[in-house]
Amino acid sequence: MKILDRYILIAYLKTFLSVFIILMFIFVLQTIWLYISELAGKDLDVWIILKFLWYVSPRLIPLVLPLTVLVTSLMVFGNFAEKYEFAAMKSTGISLQRAMRALMVFIAILSITAFFFSNNVIPYSEYKWQNLRRNIAQSKPSMVITEGQFSQVGDNFNIKVAKKSGENDEFLEDVVIHKKNDKKPNGNYTVIIADNGELASEEGSNTLSLILNDGNYYEDVQVNDAKDQRREPFAKSEFKEYVINIDLTEFNNADFDKDNNYSNENMYTTGELVVEIDSLSGSFTDDIRSFSDNMYFRSGISKFGSNYRPLNKKEIDTDTINDILDIFSQNEQIRILDLSLNNTRGTLQSVQAKKRDFFVKSKRLNKFEIAFHEKYVLGIACIILFFVGAPLGAIIRKGGMGLPMVVAVLLFLTYHFIGIFAKNSAEDGTMHPFIATWLSTAIMLPLSVWLTYRATTDQGIVDIDSFLQRIGKLFKKKEADE
């Protein structure tokens, strides 16, 4: 390696590591702020919190790494141009491409490393992080109860509260409880509603007492006689105070290293994603085909000829036939119309019910396809953003953390938000996942080519002098014509 290449590479690596550490620190702080409710007030060991941050850090790399490359390129090449080091290189016949040669090799290696990191490390850390989140949630049941939605506490209780209050969220308002029956696991036959409640437990105890005040207890009575069951018997009672004891042995013995059966698109490698996409795609196609066949069968068309007979040719008055119903008798016409109306209503209900199901399956499939392409986008984005930042830094001729940082953040926000909007559109089926994932990178590609050309030919972003000269020539030509 020549002295010039070593000098440029060392300058770039020093800035790269500094910027990466700073940005990583900022994004980790943001993560702590986002998930502070899951960590605070649970008497967690420092080691558990550090493990939480360790597992969540790799999922930040797709944001931090491209931004680091862009900021570093702007700062380093802007600093070279500001100190006239590029001018000295060009005076000795060294072009911008030659000066970037060692960095091109570094960026290529970085891109390959980013792909393998995204394909192997991020799925593993995502899996461990999601499991750790679940296990932390189990360490304090009051945190498991979420306002405004049903949350499972223990094996037999689903609890919904309108509001939590108190130092440890122990006071509950508008409590609704669905209690499961071990003998009849299918269905909620017991509902308890209370105006307010309180969670109480002695230190070291494995029993949580839920004290309910001013409520009602409803229970569907299950009888063996089908005739009596059709009357839908139930029992109702009122209470001023009702205490439910919940076994918390599983919660208090929460294993923070326990692996649960979690699965989402971020936990797969490319090979696993290909298999999963094929499986989901085949299942989705089979569901659509099955639903189509079912709708055709329910329409009654397949049995139409055997159940409904048209009139004989002698009984048909060809002069009065206006539509196909006229070839049937009046009674048959009524039956056919009734069948059509009933089938139409049933079909509309089935379509509305299946529409949401198909949307969820399609969205899940799109997420897996997006996750597959994102693993390749990360490496390519590093290369393209390098060729955006390096020539732009040489053009603006300003180093340091001031102007280069502002320009880099604006460019990255544009790149990032285009990607977010495109991926959101791809999830709901508005845009193809391949196009959505590569769109922001594809937009930056021509910009990188244009900036590299302008920097290589010693041109600014906008040649104001040339523009003013052309405007002046235009006015002089008009005056001459007059």
MARDO-392748 format. One record per residue (C-alpha): residue number from 1; residue in one letter; chain; x, y, z. Coordinates in Angstrom, 2 decimals. Layout:
% MARDO-392748
R  seq  type  mol       xx       yy       zz
R  NUM     A    A        X        Y        Z
...
END
This chain:
% MARDO-392748
R  seq  type  mol       xx       yy       zz
R    1     M    A     0.00     0.00     0.00
R    2     K    A     1.38     3.37    -1.00
R    3     I    A     1.81     6.22     1.47
R    4     L    A    -1.07     8.24    -0.06
R    5     D    A    -3.49     5.31     0.16
R    6     R    A    -2.45     4.64     3.76
R    7     Y    A    -2.89     8.30     4.68
R    8     I    A    -6.38     8.57     3.18
R    9     L    A    -7.50     5.21     4.58
R   10     I    A    -6.28     5.99     8.12
R   11     A    A    -7.95     9.41     8.06
R   12     Y    A   -11.18     7.81     6.86
R   13     L    A   -11.11     4.95     9.41
R   14     K    A   -10.50     7.31    12.34
R   15     T    A   -13.46     9.47    11.38
R   16     F    A   -15.58     6.41    10.55
R   17     L    A   -15.10     4.84    13.98
R   18     S    A   -15.76     8.14    15.78
R   19     V    A   -18.94     8.85    13.83
R   20     F    A   -20.16     5.25    14.17
R   21     I    A   -19.72     5.27    17.97
R   22     I    A   -21.45     8.65    18.32
R   23     L    A   -24.40     7.68    16.12
R   24     M    A   -24.71     4.27    17.76
R   25     F    A   -24.80     5.93    21.16
R   26     I    A   -27.54     8.32    20.01
R   27     F    A   -29.69     5.53    18.57
R   28     V    A   -29.22     3.35    21.66
R   29     L    A   -30.40     6.24    23.84
R   30     Q    A   -33.43     6.58    21.60
R   31     T    A   -34.10     2.86    22.02
R   32     I    A   -33.91     3.18    25.80
R   33     W    A   -36.45     5.99    25.61
R   34     L    A   -38.78     3.89    23.44
R   35     Y    A   -38.66     0.84    25.70
R   36     I    A   -38.25     2.54    29.09
R   37     S    A   -41.71     1.32    30.14
R   38     E    A   -40.57    -2.29    29.71
R   39     L    A   -37.44    -1.82    31.83
R   40     A    A   -38.36     0.68    34.54
R   41     G    A   -39.76    -0.35    37.90
R   42     K    A   -39.04    -4.07    37.62
R   43     D    A   -35.96    -4.35    39.84
R   44     L    A   -33.92    -5.73    36.96
R   45     D    A   -30.22    -6.42    37.33
R   46     V    A   -27.86    -4.17    35.44
R   47     W    A   -26.70    -7.27    33.57
R   48     I    A   -30.24    -7.87    32.24
R   49     I    A   -30.54    -4.27    31.04
R   50     L    A   -27.13    -4.46    29.35
R   51     K    A   -28.16    -7.73    27.71
R   52     F    A   -31.35    -6.04    26.47
R   53     L    A   -29.30    -3.24    24.88
R   54     W    A   -26.77    -5.74    23.49
R   55     Y    A   -29.49    -7.70    21.69
R   56     V    A   -31.27    -4.60    20.41
R   57     S    A   -28.10    -2.95    19.05
R   58     P    A   -27.69    -5.08    15.88
R   59     R    A   -31.15    -4.11    14.62
R   60     L    A   -29.91    -0.48    14.63
R   61     I    A   -27.07    -1.22    12.19
R   62     P    A   -29.22    -0.82     9.02
R   63     L    A   -29.83     2.76    10.13
R   64     V    A   -26.46     3.63    11.65
R   65     L    A   -24.10     2.11     9.07
R   66     P    A   -25.34     3.90     5.89
R   67     L    A   -25.55     7.20     7.78
R   68     T    A   -22.03     6.68     9.11
R   69     V    A   -20.66     6.08     5.60
R   70     L    A   -22.39     9.20     4.28
R   71     V    A   -21.30    11.48     7.14
R   72     T    A   -17.73    10.17     7.16
R   73     S    A   -17.33    10.56     3.40
R   74     L    A   -18.60    14.14     3.53
R   75     M    A   -16.38    15.08     6.46
R   76     V    A   -13.16    13.45     5.24
R   77     F    A   -13.32    14.55     1.60
R   78     G    A   -14.63    17.98     2.61
R   79     N    A   -11.66    18.33     4.94
R   80     F    A    -9.22    17.27     2.18
R   81     A    A   -10.72    19.83    -0.20
R   82     E    A   -10.82    22.58     2.44
R   83     K    A    -7.11    22.13     3.19
R   84     Y    A    -6.27    22.04    -0.54
R   85     E    A    -4.93    18.50    -0.24
R   86     F    A    -6.93    17.48    -3.30
R   87     A    A    -5.45    20.41    -5.19
R   88     A    A    -1.96    19.17    -4.27
R   89     M    A    -2.86    15.64    -5.42
R   90     K    A    -4.22    16.90    -8.74
R   91     S    A    -1.11    19.02    -9.31
R   92     T    A     0.90    15.79    -9.23
R   93     G    A    -1.49    14.04   -11.62
R   94     I    A    -3.52    12.12    -9.05
R   95     S    A    -7.23    12.13    -9.91
R   96     L    A   -10.16    11.89    -7.51
R   97     Q    A   -10.81     8.28    -8.55
R   98     R    A    -7.20     7.38    -7.80
R   99     A    A    -7.44     9.03    -4.38
R  100     M    A   -10.61     7.04    -3.65
R  101     R    A    -9.15     3.68    -4.73
R  102     A    A    -8.16     2.41    -1.27
R  103     L    A   -11.47     3.56     0.16
R  104     M    A   -13.37     1.79    -2.61
R  105     V    A   -11.77    -1.48    -1.51
R  106     F    A   -12.68    -0.73     2.11
R  107     I    A   -16.30     0.12     1.23
R  108     A    A   -16.60    -3.05    -0.87
R  109     I    A   -15.37    -5.15     2.08
R  110     L    A   -17.68    -3.23     4.41
R  111     S    A   -20.66    -3.90     2.12
R  112     I    A   -19.99    -7.64     2.00
R  113     T    A   -19.56    -7.68     5.77
R  114     A    A   -22.82    -5.74     6.17
R  115     F    A   -24.66    -8.37     4.12
R  116     F    A   -23.38   -11.26     6.21
R  117     F    A   -24.09    -9.29     9.39
R  118     S    A   -27.64    -8.60     8.23
R  119     N    A   -28.12   -12.21     7.16
R  120     N    A   -26.72   -13.95    10.24
R  121     V    A   -26.22   -11.69    13.26
R  122     I    A   -29.39    -9.56    13.06
R  123     P    A   -31.82   -12.54    12.86
R  124     Y    A   -30.16   -14.17    15.88
R  125     S    A   -30.15   -10.97    17.94
R  126     E    A   -33.77   -10.25    16.96
R  127     Y    A   -34.80   -13.68    18.19
R  128     K    A   -32.95   -13.27    21.50
R  129     W    A   -34.25    -9.72    21.95
R  130     Q    A   -37.89   -10.65    21.43
R  131     N    A   -37.56   -13.54    23.87
R  132     L    A   -35.88   -11.32    26.46
R  133     R    A   -38.70    -8.76    26.13
R  134     R    A   -41.26   -11.49    26.78
R  135     N    A   -39.37   -12.81    29.78
R  136     I    A   -38.91    -9.32    31.25
R  137     A    A   -42.65    -8.69    30.90
R  138     Q    A   -43.32   -11.81    32.96
R  139     S    A   -41.21   -10.50    35.84
R  140     K    A   -43.94    -8.06    36.91
R  141     P    A   -47.60    -8.95    36.19
R  142     S    A   -48.88    -5.38    36.61
R  143     M    A   -46.76    -4.41    33.62
R  144     V    A   -48.31    -7.21    31.59
R  145     I    A   -51.76    -5.63    31.96
R  146     T    A   -52.04    -3.08    29.16
R  147     E    A   -54.58    -0.29    29.23
R  148     G    A   -57.43    -0.63    26.75
R  149     Q    A   -56.84    -4.23    25.66
R  150     F    A   -57.11    -7.77    27.02
R  151     S    A   -53.92    -9.15    28.56
R  152     Q    A   -53.42   -12.71    29.77
R  153     V    A   -52.38   -13.02    33.42
R  154     G    A   -51.80   -16.55    34.63
R  155     D    A   -53.34   -19.48    32.79
R  156     N    A   -57.03   -18.71    33.26
R  157     F    A   -57.52   -14.95    33.27
R  158     N    A   -57.73   -12.34    30.49
R  159     I    A   -57.89    -8.87    32.03
R  160     K    A   -58.75    -5.54    30.45
R  161     V    A   -58.58    -2.22    32.29
R  162     A    A   -59.38     1.32    31.19
R  163     K    A   -56.69     2.97    33.30
R  164     K    A   -53.87     2.10    35.71
R  165     S    A   -52.58     4.36    38.46
R  166     G    A   -50.50     4.28    41.61
R  167     E    A   -46.77     4.07    42.21
R  168     N    A   -46.60     0.51    40.89
R  169     D    A   -49.71     0.64    38.66
R  170     E    A   -51.58    -1.34    41.31
R  171     F    A   -54.88     0.59    41.08
R  172     L    A   -57.17    -0.37    38.20
R  173     E    A   -60.30     1.27    36.80
R  174     D    A   -63.15    -0.28    34.75
R  175     V    A   -61.95    -3.85    35.05
R  176     V    A   -63.26    -6.57    32.71
R  177     I    A   -62.15   -10.17    33.30
R  178     H    A   -62.75   -13.25    31.16
R  179     K    A   -62.17   -16.37    33.22
R  180     K    A   -61.41   -19.66    31.50
R  181     N    A   -62.74   -23.01    32.62
R  182     D    A   -60.19   -25.85    32.75
R  183     K    A   -62.92   -28.41    32.01
R  184     K    A   -64.22   -26.42    29.04
R  185     P    A   -61.25   -24.59    27.50
R  186     N    A   -63.14   -23.49    24.37
R  187     G    A   -65.05   -20.32    25.13
R  188     N    A   -65.35   -17.74    27.90
R  189     Y    A   -68.27   -18.74    30.11
R  190     T    A   -67.45   -16.44    33.03
R  191     V    A   -67.25   -12.63    32.83
R  192     I    A   -66.47   -10.37    35.78
R  193     I    A   -66.95    -6.60    35.56
R  194     A    A   -65.93    -4.17    38.31
R  195     D    A   -65.76    -0.40    38.65
R  196     N    A   -62.26    -0.54    40.12
R  197     G    A   -59.72    -2.91    41.57
R  198     E    A   -56.35    -3.24    43.23
R  199     L    A   -53.41    -5.60    42.79
R  200     A    A   -51.93    -6.70    46.12
R  201     S    A   -49.20    -9.16    46.94
R  202     E    A   -46.95    -9.78    49.92
R  203     E    A   -43.19    -9.67    49.39
R  204     G    A   -41.86   -13.09    48.42
R  205     S    A   -45.35   -14.50    47.85
R  206     N    A   -46.24   -16.45    44.71
R  207     T    A   -49.88   -15.37    44.94
R  208     L    A   -51.26   -12.13    43.49
R  209     S    A   -54.54   -10.92    44.97
R  210     L    A   -56.83    -8.97    42.66
R  211     I    A   -59.33    -7.12    44.85
R  212     L    A   -62.39    -6.00    42.86
R  213     N    A   -64.94    -3.48    44.11
R  214     D    A   -68.56    -2.77    43.08
R  215     G    A   -69.06    -5.20    40.27
R  216     N    A   -71.08    -8.02    38.72
R  217     Y    A   -70.35   -11.68    38.11
R  218     Y    A   -71.85   -13.36    35.01
R  219     E    A   -71.62   -17.05    34.21
R  220     D    A   -73.17   -19.07    31.38
R  221     V    A   -74.65   -22.24    32.84
R  222     Q    A   -73.79   -25.30    30.78
R  223     V    A   -76.38   -28.11    30.92
R  224     N    A   -76.42   -31.49    29.25
R  225     D    A   -79.96   -31.22    27.90
R  226     A    A   -79.86   -29.55    24.46
R  227     K    A   -83.44   -28.29    24.88
R  228     D    A   -82.59   -26.54    28.13
R  229     Q    A   -79.32   -25.21    26.67
R  230     R    A   -81.24   -23.42    23.91
R  231     R    A   -82.77   -21.23    26.62
R  232     E    A   -79.22   -19.93    27.29
R  233     P    A   -79.35   -20.16    31.10
R  234     F    A   -76.95   -17.98    33.04
R  235     A    A   -76.22   -16.85    36.59
R  236     K    A   -75.68   -13.26    37.68
R  237     S    A   -74.61   -11.83    41.00
R  238     E    A   -73.50    -8.51    42.42
R  239     F    A   -70.66    -7.89    44.84
R  240     K    A   -69.19    -5.07    46.86
R  241     E    A   -65.81    -6.77    47.12
R  242     Y    A   -64.51    -9.84    45.33
R  243     V    A   -61.00   -11.27    45.64
R  244     I    A   -59.30   -13.35    42.98
R  245     N    A   -56.03   -15.10    43.82
R  246     I    A   -53.72   -15.67    40.85
R  247     D    A   -50.79   -18.08    41.01
R  248     L    A   -47.60   -16.24    40.03
R  249     T    A   -45.14   -19.10    40.37
R  250     E    A   -44.36   -18.92    36.66
R  251     F    A   -43.96   -15.13    36.79
R  252     N    A   -41.73   -15.02    39.86
R  253     N    A   -39.54   -17.78    38.44
R  254     A    A   -39.16   -16.01    35.09
R  255     D    A   -36.11   -17.26    33.21
R  256     F    A   -34.64   -14.33    31.28
R  257     D    A   -32.71   -16.74    29.04
R  258     K    A   -35.75   -18.86    28.21
R  259     D    A   -36.43   -19.30    24.49
R  260     N    A   -40.04   -18.93    23.40
R  261     N    A   -41.49   -19.89    20.05
R  262     Y    A   -41.36   -16.51    18.36
R  263     S    A   -41.23   -16.08    14.63
R  264     N    A   -41.25   -12.98    12.45
R  265     E    A   -39.65   -11.94     9.20
R  266     N    A   -36.61   -10.37    10.91
R  267     M    A   -35.52   -13.69    12.44
R  268     Y    A   -34.79   -15.49     9.17
R  269     T    A   -31.71   -15.75     6.96
R  270     T    A   -32.02   -15.39     3.19
R  271     G    A   -32.19   -19.16     2.68
R  272     E    A   -34.91   -19.51     5.30
R  273     L    A   -36.77   -16.53     3.86
R  274     V    A   -36.87   -18.14     0.39
R  275     V    A   -38.41   -21.29     1.86
R  276     E    A   -40.87   -19.32     3.98
R  277     I    A   -41.89   -17.08     1.06
R  278     D    A   -42.53   -20.12    -1.14
R  279     S    A   -44.58   -21.71     1.64
R  280     L    A   -46.63   -18.57     2.33
R  281     S    A   -47.14   -17.89    -1.37
R  282     G    A   -48.30   -21.46    -2.04
R  283     S    A   -50.63   -21.41     0.98
R  284     F    A   -52.05   -18.04    -0.06
R  285     T    A   -52.68   -19.26    -3.61
R  286     D    A   -54.38   -22.41    -2.31
R  287     D    A   -56.61   -20.33    -0.04
R  288     I    A   -57.69   -18.11    -2.92
R  289     R    A   -58.38   -21.12    -5.15
R  290     S    A   -60.30   -22.87    -2.38
R  291     F    A   -62.36   -19.76    -1.68
R  292     S    A   -63.11   -19.35    -5.39
R  293     D    A   -64.25   -22.97    -5.68
R  294     N    A   -66.34   -22.60    -2.54
R  295     M    A   -68.05   -19.48    -3.88
R  296     Y    A   -68.80   -21.25    -7.17
R  297     F    A   -70.28   -24.23    -5.32
R  298     R    A   -72.37   -22.02    -3.04
R  299     S    A   -73.77   -20.13    -6.02
R  300     G    A   -75.74   -23.25    -6.95
R  301     I    A   -74.76   -23.06   -10.62
R  302     S    A   -73.33   -26.57   -10.57
R  303     K    A   -76.70   -28.01    -9.48
R  304     F    A   -78.88   -25.60   -11.36
R  305     G    A   -79.75   -27.93   -14.23
R  306     S    A   -80.77   -30.85   -11.99
R  307     N    A   -82.98   -28.80    -9.65
R  308     Y    A   -84.67   -26.39   -12.05
R  309     R    A   -86.28   -27.53   -15.31
R  310     P    A   -87.17   -25.10   -18.09
R  311     L    A   -90.51   -25.27   -19.90
R  312     N    A   -91.00   -27.50   -22.90
R  313     K    A   -90.49   -25.94   -26.28
R  314     K    A   -94.24   -26.14   -26.93
R  315     E    A   -94.97   -24.18   -23.71
R  316     I    A   -92.55   -21.33   -24.51
R  317     D    A   -93.91   -18.27   -26.27
R  318     T    A   -90.88   -17.02   -28.18
R  319     D    A   -92.52   -13.65   -28.75
R  320     T    A   -92.64   -12.84   -25.03
R  321     I    A   -89.13   -13.97   -24.01
R  322     N    A   -87.08   -11.01   -22.73
R  323     D    A   -84.55   -12.79   -20.52
R  324     I    A   -83.51   -16.25   -19.48
R  325     L    A   -86.06   -16.42   -16.63
R  326     D    A   -88.93   -16.41   -19.11
R  327     I    A   -88.16   -20.00   -20.13
R  328     F    A   -89.14   -21.17   -16.61
R  329     S    A   -92.54   -21.33   -15.00
R  330     Q    A   -93.61   -18.60   -12.59
R  331     N    A   -93.01   -20.79    -9.52
R  332     E    A   -89.57   -21.73   -10.78
R  333     Q    A   -88.77   -18.08   -11.41
R  334     I    A   -89.63   -17.20    -7.80
R  335     R    A   -87.46   -20.04    -6.51
R  336     I    A   -84.57   -18.98    -8.75
R  337     L    A   -84.80   -15.34    -7.64
R  338     D    A   -84.95   -16.32    -3.96
R  339     L    A   -81.93   -18.56    -4.42
R  340     S    A   -80.04   -15.78    -6.22
R  341     L    A   -80.77   -13.23    -3.49
R  342     N    A   -79.77   -15.61    -0.70
R  343     N    A   -76.60   -16.62    -2.53
R  344     T    A   -75.72   -12.97    -3.18
R  345     R    A   -76.15   -12.03     0.46
R  346     G    A   -74.13   -15.04     1.58
R  347     T    A   -71.42   -14.31    -0.96
R  348     L    A   -71.12   -10.68     0.13
R  349     Q    A   -70.81   -11.73     3.76
R  350     S    A   -68.20   -14.35     2.91
R  351     V    A   -66.23   -11.91     0.77
R  352     Q    A   -66.22    -9.29     3.52
R  353     A    A   -65.13   -11.89     6.07
R  354     K    A   -62.37   -13.24     3.81
R  355     K    A   -61.21    -9.81     2.69
R  356     R    A   -59.56    -9.08     6.04
R  357     D    A   -58.08   -12.58     6.22
R  358     F    A   -56.57   -12.28     2.73
R  359     F    A   -55.23    -8.80     3.54
R  360     V    A   -53.45   -10.10     6.66
R  361     K    A   -51.93   -13.03     4.75
R  362     S    A   -50.88   -10.79     1.87
R  363     K    A   -49.30    -8.30     4.28
R  364     R    A   -47.37   -11.07     6.02
R  365     L    A   -46.10   -12.36     2.68
R  366     N    A   -45.07    -8.84     1.63
R  367     K    A   -43.17    -8.36     4.90
R  368     F    A   -41.15   -11.52     4.27
R  369     E    A   -40.30   -10.37     0.73
R  370     I    A   -39.25    -6.95     2.05
R  371     A    A   -37.05    -8.59     4.70
R  372     F    A   -35.40   -10.71     1.99
R  373     H    A   -34.44    -7.72    -0.18
R  374     E    A   -33.40    -5.56     2.78
R  375     K    A   -30.47    -7.87     3.48
R  376     Y    A   -29.00    -7.01     0.06
R  377     V    A   -30.00    -3.35     0.16
R  378     L    A   -27.83    -2.61     3.20
R  379     G    A   -24.57    -3.46     1.45
R  380     I    A   -25.47    -1.72    -1.82
R  381     A    A   -26.67     1.38     0.08
R  382     C    A   -23.25     1.72     1.74
R  383     I    A   -21.55     1.76    -1.67
R  384     I    A   -23.95     4.26    -3.24
R  385     L    A   -23.97     6.61    -0.24
R  386     F    A   -20.16     6.58    -0.29
R  387     F    A   -20.24     7.81    -3.89
R  388     V    A   -22.75    10.46    -2.83
R  389     G    A   -20.83    11.70     0.20
R  390     A    A   -17.25    11.58    -1.10
R  391     P    A   -17.69    13.71    -4.25
R  392     L    A   -20.15    16.02    -2.49
R  393     G    A   -17.56    16.66     0.23
R  394     A    A   -14.95    17.43    -2.44
R  395     I    A   -17.37    19.87    -4.10
R  396     I    A   -18.56    21.81    -1.02
R  397     R    A   -14.96    21.94     0.33
R  398     K    A   -15.97    22.07     3.97
R  399     G    A   -14.86    19.61     6.65
R  400     G    A   -15.72    19.17    10.32
R  401     M    A   -19.06    18.56    12.01
R  402     G    A   -20.88    21.67    10.77
R  403     L    A   -22.11    21.93     7.20
R  404     P    A   -21.20    18.33     6.23
R  405     M    A   -23.30    16.96     9.09
R  406     V    A   -26.30    19.09     8.10
R  407     V    A   -26.04    18.04     4.45
R  408     A    A   -25.55    14.39     5.39
R  409     V    A   -28.55    14.35     7.71
R  410     L    A   -30.78    15.99     5.09
R  411     L    A   -29.70    13.50     2.43
R  412     F    A   -30.10    10.54     4.76
R  413     L    A   -33.52    11.65     5.98
R  414     T    A   -34.63    11.91     2.36
R  415     Y    A   -33.25     8.45     1.66
R  416     H    A   -34.73     6.99     4.85
R  417     F    A   -38.22     8.49     4.56
R  418     I    A   -38.56     7.46     0.94
R  419     G    A   -37.72     3.93     2.06
R  420     I    A   -40.23     4.01     4.93
R  421     F    A   -43.10     5.31     2.79
R  422     A    A   -42.32     2.81     0.04
R  423     K    A   -42.19    -0.14     2.46
R  424     N    A   -45.46     0.90     4.09
R  425     S    A   -47.02     1.00     0.63
R  426     A    A   -45.59    -2.43    -0.13
R  427     E    A   -47.00    -3.97     3.04
R  428     D    A   -50.58    -3.11     2.13
R  429     G    A   -50.06    -4.19    -1.47
R  430     T    A   -49.96    -0.74    -3.11
R  431     M    A   -46.38    -1.27    -4.35
R  432     H    A   -44.39    -4.37    -5.18
R  433     P    A   -42.00    -5.31    -2.32
R  434     F    A   -38.98    -5.45    -4.66
R  435     I    A   -39.59    -1.93    -5.98
R  436     A    A   -40.36    -0.55    -2.52
R  437     T    A   -37.20    -1.97    -0.95
R  438     W    A   -34.85    -0.77    -3.68
R  439     L    A   -36.59     2.54    -4.46
R  440     S    A   -34.61     4.86    -2.16
R  441     T    A   -31.31     3.25    -3.19
R  442     A    A   -32.26     3.51    -6.88
R  443     I    A   -33.01     7.22    -6.45
R  444     M    A   -29.60     7.80    -4.87
R  445     L    A   -27.77     5.93    -7.67
R  446     P    A   -28.10     8.62   -10.41
R  447     L    A   -27.29    11.27    -7.80
R  448     S    A   -24.06     9.47    -6.92
R  449     V    A   -23.10     9.18   -10.61
R  450     W    A   -23.84    12.86   -11.25
R  451     L    A   -21.94    14.07    -8.17
R  452     T    A   -18.95    11.86    -9.00
R  453     Y    A   -18.88    13.28   -12.53
R  454     R    A   -19.10    16.87   -11.29
R  455     A    A   -16.34    16.35    -8.72
R  456     T    A   -14.07    14.58   -11.22
R  457     T    A   -14.42    17.39   -13.76
R  458     D    A   -13.87    20.09   -11.08
R  459     Q    A   -17.38    21.48   -11.43
R  460     G    A   -19.60    22.71    -8.64
R  461     I    A   -23.10    21.52    -7.97
R  462     V    A   -24.44    24.57    -9.80
R  463     D    A   -22.19    26.62   -12.12
R  464     I    A   -23.57    30.08   -11.30
R  465     D    A   -21.11    31.96   -13.54
R  466     S    A   -22.04    29.90   -16.59
R  467     F    A   -25.73    30.33   -15.80
R  468     L    A   -25.40    34.12   -15.50
R  469     Q    A   -23.38    34.29   -18.73
R  470     R    A   -26.10    32.43   -20.61
R  471     I    A   -28.77    34.76   -19.20
R  472     G    A   -26.67    37.78   -20.21
R  473     K    A   -26.18    36.45   -23.76
R  474     L    A   -29.92    35.88   -24.02
R  475     F    A   -30.71    39.50   -23.10
R  476     K    A   -28.02    40.84   -25.46
R  477     K    A   -29.49    38.77   -28.29
R  478     K    A   -32.94    40.23   -27.65
R  479     E    A   -31.53    43.79   -27.63
R  480     A    A   -29.73    43.11   -30.94
R  481     D    A   -32.94    41.78   -32.50
R  482     E    A   -34.79    44.90   -31.43
END
